[in-house]
């Protein structure tokens, strides 16, 4: 059985803070930096679009966790996993 997706998944884009500065968007840039989102928004690497399509198609919320199922593997993203991967702090409102 082949897993497929009916959802349209947009190719992720990066935020280039140097471009924001050139466009005189320093207020937005500073807000993102203050919210500790700079590293998260600048992440890059290999993108596996087929994996993403199946992952997001099967994505469900289970309490505070995200669950999905891809190629026979159950995936659970807990709050702790999310903060480690994104290096975001667990603080705020």
Protein Blocks (a to p, Z undefined) as FASTA:
>chain_A
ZZddfbdcdddddddfklmmmnopmmmmmmmmmnopmmmmmggcdddfklmmmmmmmpcc
ehjaccddeehiacdddfklmmmmnopacedZZ
